[in-house]
């Protein structure tokens, strides 16, 4: 009988403590510590030497990554060109965002290419999965479905059958009998994920792991899961419009920060072009276009602003899809360096399509949108604004300007407002070096 040890683990950052504490000293989250019980073996461990080989880096030959396309262009884009054999992919998102739906759709597509796929469901019964498959019109799919919460059953099935792909939905619902803790705890998630990685690498099975997110928007036990798997994807989006965005935050086989766009319909998730996310082209005050870059992908984003005089002692700054602190900074720059009296005005900012942007290249477009809304004057038609705004009121250059302009030309953009001299064919450029020049153009 081993020695039983009790400790507490933060489910946000993975920090450990010998006793329960209300606030995590590492990440600062409250009430995030959960009790974990481990059994320590009294048997001495014999150290065994392993065979290894020391190689010169110049002598190591590169290996081409074997990828398989799912025929879902947006999903392949996020993965870096397709599914890598033997990789472990973690897909996280809020409940009801569409994780199980897209996994069932992908499993059906893979089975059509004569790939052996097994779907382990710890949340739903096989009859419930059949109902969802009927709604998605893939009920005749030739894939195996198993409803279980025991990881030992998962391990036995994967080792005794030659599967190409395995889907675990979701990792928080599975438990291992070897761990003396409830399902969903840090120790259970850590050990099960580690075992799945070992199976994927040794047997060449591609494993998709579905993970739920916490109320803060991160996968439960992120430090435990994210460093074990090869790829981490997040599902986010606008529930009202049905828009879903699949974002890559880690990828050992491709670029990070890639995004894919989907729309939730009656028959499942359907890939859409980002061009469909743009709203009406009506030229109204407060509306501006900019070009942002996610990973290797460039797309246009529409920002909308509303500036109205406040009737309270303090003004509001509210942003949807953009950092509120940065919005406050940009509004302060417009007031101090641009001479706009917006300190006693409420400012509301929205990024169209349910998108979220963090790139500084959108600063100029947001300032232009605020100026347009404040003066109630529409911006020039078919125009984009690209540039980073500094605290001194100057406009800074951003990377990949030529690629951004080339993408804008495809959508019929005729004017670009950016710092420096731009000599691009097919588009008229307006040099904007500071906030004053931007106000003068508008």
C-alpha positions in Angstrom: 0.0 0.0 0.0 1.5 3.3 -1.0 1.5 6.5 0.9 -1.5 8.8 0.2 -0.7 12.4 -0.3 -3.1 15.3 -0.5 -2.4 18.6 -2.2 -4.2 21.4 -4.0 -3.9 22.4 -7.6 -5.0 25.6 -9.3 -7.3 24.7 -12.3 -6.3 27.9 -14.1 -2.5 27.8 -14.1 -1.6 24.4 -12.6 0.2 25.9 -9.5 0.3 23.5 -6.5 -0.1 24.2 -2.8 0.1 22.0 0.3 -3.1 23.6 1.6 -6.1 25.4 0.2 -5.8 29.1 -0.5 -8.5 31.5 -1.7 -6.3 33.4 -4.2 -3.7 31.7 -6.4 -0.3 33.3 -5.8 0.8 32.6 -9.4 -2.1 33.8 -11.6 -4.2 35.7 -9.1 -7.5 33.8 -9.7 -9.9 33.3 -6.8 -11.4 30.0 -5.6 -9.5 28.0 -8.3 -7.7 25.5 -6.0 -9.1 21.9 -6.0 -8.0 19.0 -3.9 -5.9 16.3 -5.5 -5.1 12.9 -4.0 -2.1 10.8 -5.1 -0.8 7.5 -4.0 2.9 7.4 -3.6 4.5 4.0 -4.1 6.9 2.6 -1.5 8.7 0.3 -3.9 12.1 1.5 -5.0 12.4 2.5 -8.7 15.2 0.9 -10.6 16.9 3.3 -12.9 17.3 1.9 -16.4 19.6 3.3 -19.1 18.0 4.0 -22.4 19.6 3.8 -25.8 20.2 7.2 -27.3 22.3 8.6 -30.1 24.1 11.9 -30.4 23.9 13.5 -33.8 25.2 16.6 -35.4 22.5 19.0 -36.5 23.9 19.2 -40.0 23.8 15.4 -40.4 20.1 15.2 -39.5 17.8 14.8 -42.5 14.5 16.6 -42.5 11.3 14.5 -42.6 8.3 15.6 -44.6 5.2 16.0 -42.6 2.5 13.6 -43.8 -0.8 15.6 -44.0 -4.3 14.6 -44.9 -6.8 17.1 -46.1 -10.4 17.1 -44.7 -11.8 19.0 -47.7 -12.8 21.7 -45.3 -10.7 24.5 -46.5 -11.1 26.7 -43.3 -10.2 23.8 -41.0 -7.2 22.8 -43.0 -6.1 26.4 -43.1 -6.0 26.6 -39.3 -4.1 23.3 -39.0 -1.5 24.6 -41.4 -2.5 22.6 -44.5 -4.2 19.4 -43.1 -4.2 16.8 -40.4 -0.7 15.5 -39.5 -0.5 11.8 -38.9 0.2 10.9 -35.2 -0.5 14.4 -33.9 -2.6 15.3 -30.9 -5.0 18.2 -31.4 -6.8 20.0 -28.6 -10.0 21.8 -29.4 -11.5 24.1 -26.7 -14.5 26.3 -26.6 -17.6 27.3 -24.6 -20.5 24.9 -24.2 -22.7 24.9 -27.3 -20.1 26.7 -29.5 -20.0 23.7 -31.9 -17.0 21.5 -30.8 -18.9 18.2 -30.9 -20.7 19.2 -34.1 -17.5 19.9 -36.1 -15.8 16.8 -34.7 -18.7 14.7 -35.9 -18.6 16.3 -39.3 -14.9 15.8 -39.6 -15.2 12.2 -38.5 -17.8 11.5 -41.1 -15.6 13.1 -43.8 -12.6 11.1 -42.8 -14.6 7.8 -42.9 -15.6 8.6 -46.5 -12.0 8.4 -47.5 -11.8 4.9 -46.1 -10.1 6.0 -42.9 -10.9 4.1 -39.7 -12.3 6.6 -37.2 -13.5 6.0 -33.6 -15.6 8.5 -31.7 -15.4 8.3 -27.9 -18.2 10.2 -26.2 -18.2 10.7 -22.5 -21.0 13.2 -22.4 -23.7 11.7 -24.7 -25.1 8.3 -25.3 -24.9 6.6 -28.7 -28.6 7.3 -29.4 -28.0 11.0 -28.7 -25.0 11.0 -31.2 -27.3 9.3 -33.7 -29.9 12.1 -33.3 -27.2 14.7 -34.0 -25.9 12.7 -37.0 -29.4 12.6 -38.4 -29.7 16.4 -38.1 -26.3 16.7 -39.9 -27.4 14.2 -42.5 -24.4 11.9 -41.8 -26.3 9.1 -40.1 -25.0 6.6 -42.7 -21.4 7.3 -41.9 -19.1 4.3 -41.5 -17.4 5.2 -38.2 -17.3 3.6 -34.8 -19.0 5.2 -31.9 -18.4 4.3 -28.2 -20.1 5.9 -25.2 -17.9 5.5 -22.1 -16.2 7.4 -19.4 -13.5 4.9 -18.6 -10.1 5.7 -20.0 -9.1 2.0 -19.6 -11.7 1.2 -22.2 -10.3 3.9 -24.6 -6.8 2.5 -24.2 -7.9 -1.0 -24.8 -9.9 -0.1 -28.0 -7.0 2.0 -29.5 -4.4 -0.7 -28.8 -6.4 -3.6 -30.1 -7.7 -2.0 -33.2 -5.9 -0.3 -36.1 -7.6 3.1 -36.1 -6.4 6.1 -38.1 -8.2 8.8 -36.1 -9.7 8.9 -32.6 -11.9 11.6 -31.1 -12.2 12.2 -27.3 -15.3 14.2 -26.4 -14.6 15.6 -23.9 -11.4 15.1 -21.8 -13.1 16.4 -18.6 -15.6 13.6 -18.6 -13.1 10.7 -18.6 -11.4 9.2 -15.6 -8.8 6.6 -15.0 -9.2 4.0 -12.2 -5.4 4.3 -11.5 -5.9 7.9 -10.2 -7.7 8.4 -6.9 -9.6 11.6 -7.9 -12.8 12.5 -9.7 -13.1 13.0 -13.4 -12.1 16.5 -14.6 -9.5 17.1 -12.0 -6.0 18.2 -12.9 -4.4 14.8 -12.1 -7.0 12.9 -14.2 -6.6 15.3 -17.2 -2.8 15.3 -17.0 -2.4 11.5 -16.8 -5.1 10.8 -19.5 -3.7 13.3 -21.9 -0.2 12.1 -21.4 -1.3 8.5 -22.1 -3.2 9.6 -25.2 0.0 11.4 -26.5 2.0 8.2 -26.0 -0.6 6.2 -27.9 -0.7 8.7 -30.7 3.1 8.8 -31.1 3.7 5.0 -30.8 0.8 3.8 -32.9 0.6 6.7 -35.4 -3.0 7.5 -34.5 -4.2 11.1 -34.9 -6.1 12.1 -31.7 -8.6 15.0 -31.4 -9.3 16.0 -27.8 -12.3 18.2 -27.0 -11.8 20.4 -23.9 -14.3 22.6 -22.1 -13.3 26.1 -21.1 -13.6 27.9 -17.8 -15.6 31.0 -17.1 -12.5 33.1 -17.9 -12.4 31.6 -21.4 -9.4 29.3 -21.0 -9.3 25.5 -21.2 -9.5 23.9 -17.8 -6.0 23.1 -16.7 -4.3 25.0 -19.6 -0.8 24.6 -18.4 -1.3 20.9 -18.1 -3.0 20.3 -21.5 -1.4 22.8 -23.8 2.2 21.8 -23.4 1.4 18.1 -23.9 -0.4 18.3 -27.2 0.8 19.3 -30.7 -1.9 21.8 -31.6 -4.3 23.9 -29.6 -7.4 25.3 -31.3 -10.0 27.6 -29.8 -13.6 28.0 -30.9 -15.1 31.5 -30.4 -17.9 33.5 -32.0 -21.1 35.4 -32.0 -24.0 33.3 -30.8 -26.6 35.8 -32.1 -25.3 35.7 -35.7 -24.2 32.0 -35.7 -20.6 33.0 -36.7 -17.9 30.7 -35.4 -14.2 31.4 -35.5 -11.6 28.6 -35.1 -8.3 30.1 -34.0 -4.9 28.3 -33.7 -2.9 29.4 -30.6 -0.3 26.6 -30.8 0.8 24.5 -33.7 4.0 22.4 -33.9 3.4 21.7 -37.6 2.4 25.1 -38.9 2.0 28.8 -38.1 0.1 30.0 -35.1 -2.8 32.5 -34.9 -4.4 31.1 -38.0 -8.1 31.6 -38.2 -11.0 29.8 -39.9 -14.6 31.1 -40.3 -17.7 29.0 -40.0 -21.4 29.6 -39.7 -23.7 27.4 -37.6 -26.7 26.3 -39.7 -29.4 23.7 -39.3 -27.2 21.0 -40.9 -24.1 21.8 -38.9 -21.1 24.1 -39.4 -20.5 25.5 -42.9 -17.3 27.2 -43.9 -17.7 30.8 -45.1 -15.4 33.5 -46.5 -14.4 36.4 -44.3 -15.8 38.6 -47.1 -19.3 37.5 -45.9 -18.5 38.9 -42.4 -18.4 42.5 -43.7 -21.6 44.4 -43.3 -23.4 46.6 -45.8 -21.3 48.9 -47.9 -23.5 51.9 -47.0 -21.3 54.9 -46.3 -22.4 55.9 -42.9 -20.7 58.0 -40.1 -18.6 56.0 -37.7 -17.8 53.1 -40.1 -14.3 52.3 -41.1 -12.3 49.5 -42.7 -8.9 48.2 -41.8 -6.7 45.3 -42.7 -5.5 42.9 -39.9 -3.3 39.9 -40.0 -3.8 36.6 -38.1 -1.0 34.2 -38.6 -0.3 34.1 -42.3 -3.8 35.3 -43.2 -4.8 38.8 -44.1 -8.4 40.0 -44.1 -10.4 43.1 -43.9 -12.3 44.1 -40.8 -15.0 46.7 -40.3 -15.2 48.7 -37.1 -18.2 50.8 -36.0 -18.2 53.7 -33.5 -20.9 55.6 -31.8 -20.0 58.9 -30.0 -22.7 60.6 -28.0 -22.7 63.2 -25.3 -23.1 61.8 -21.8 -25.6 63.0 -19.2 -23.7 61.6 -16.2 -20.7 62.7 -14.2 -18.3 60.4 -16.1 -18.2 59.1 -19.7 -18.4 55.5 -20.7 -15.9 53.6 -22.9 -17.4 50.3 -24.2 -15.8 48.0 -26.8 -16.9 44.8 -28.3 -14.1 42.8 -30.0 -11.4 45.3 -29.0 -9.4 46.0 -25.9 -11.2 48.6 -23.8 -8.0 49.9 -22.3 -6.6 50.6 -25.7 -9.8 52.4 -26.8 -9.5 54.7 -23.8 -5.9 55.4 -24.8 -6.9 56.2 -28.4 -9.7 58.5 -27.3 -7.3 60.3 -24.9 -4.8 60.8 -27.8 -7.6 62.2 -30.0 -8.5 64.7 -27.3 -5.0 65.7 -26.3 -3.2 65.7 -29.7 -6.2 66.1 -32.0 -8.1 68.8 -30.1 -11.4 66.8 -30.2 -13.6 67.5 -27.2 -14.7 63.9 -26.6 -13.9 63.7 -22.9 -17.6 64.4 -22.0 -18.9 61.9 -24.6 -19.8 58.2 -24.3 -17.9 56.0 -26.8 -19.1 52.7 -28.1 -17.0 50.6 -30.4 -17.9 47.3 -32.2 -16.0 45.0 -34.5 -18.4 43.7 -37.1 -19.0 39.9 -37.5 -18.2 39.0 -33.9 -14.4 39.2 -34.6 -11.8 40.1 -32.0 -8.7 42.1 -33.1 -5.6 42.8 -31.1 -3.3 44.1 -33.8 -2.0 47.7 -33.5 -2.6 48.1 -37.3 -6.3 48.8 -36.5 -5.5 51.9 -34.4 -5.8 54.3 -37.3 -9.1 52.9 -38.5 -10.5 53.1 -34.9 -9.4 56.7 -34.7 -10.9 57.5 -38.1 -14.1 55.8 -37.0 -14.3 57.9 -33.8 -13.6 61.1 -35.6 -16.3 60.3 -38.2 -18.8 59.4 -35.5 -18.0 62.6 -33.5 -18.3 64.9 -36.5 -21.2 62.9 -37.9 -19.4 62.8 -41.3 -19.0 59.6 -43.4 -15.5 58.5 -44.3 -14.4 58.4 -48.0 -15.9 55.5 -49.8 -13.8 52.4 -50.7 -11.1 53.3 -48.2 -9.1 51.4 -45.6 -7.0 52.8 -42.7 -3.8 51.1 -41.7 -1.4 52.2 -39.0 -0.4 52.2 -35.4 -1.1 55.3 -33.3 1.6 56.3 -30.7 1.1 58.3 -27.6 2.6 61.3 -29.2 -0.1 61.4 -31.9 2.2 60.1 -34.6 1.3 57.2 -37.0 3.7 54.3 -37.2 4.3 51.9 -40.0 3.1 48.3 -39.7 4.4 45.1 -41.3 3.3 43.5 -44.5 1.8 46.7 -45.9 2.0 45.5 -49.5 0.3 42.2 -48.8 -2.5 44.1 -46.9 -3.0 46.4 -49.9 -3.0 43.5 -52.3 -5.8 41.8 -50.3 -7.7 45.1 -50.2 -7.6 45.4 -54.0 -9.3 42.1 -54.3 -12.4 43.6 -52.5 -12.5 46.7 -54.6 -10.8 49.1 -52.2 -9.5 52.2 -54.1 -8.0 54.4 -51.3 -5.6 53.6 -48.5 -4.7 55.9 -45.6 -1.3 54.9 -44.1 1.9 56.5 -42.9 4.9 56.9 -45.3 5.0 56.9 -49.0 3.1 54.1 -50.7 3.6 53.5 -54.4 1.1 50.7 -55.2 -0.6 50.2 -58.6 -4.4 50.3 -58.7 -4.9 52.1 -55.4 -4.6 55.8 -54.4 -2.6 56.4 -51.2 -3.0 59.2 -48.7 -0.1 59.8 -46.4 -1.1 60.1 -42.7 1.8 60.8 -40.4 -0.1 62.2 -37.4 -3.6 62.6 -35.9 -3.9 66.2 -37.3 -3.4 65.0 -40.9 -6.0 62.3 -40.4 -8.5 64.9 -39.1 -7.8 67.1 -42.0 -8.5 64.3 -44.5 -11.8 63.5 -42.8 
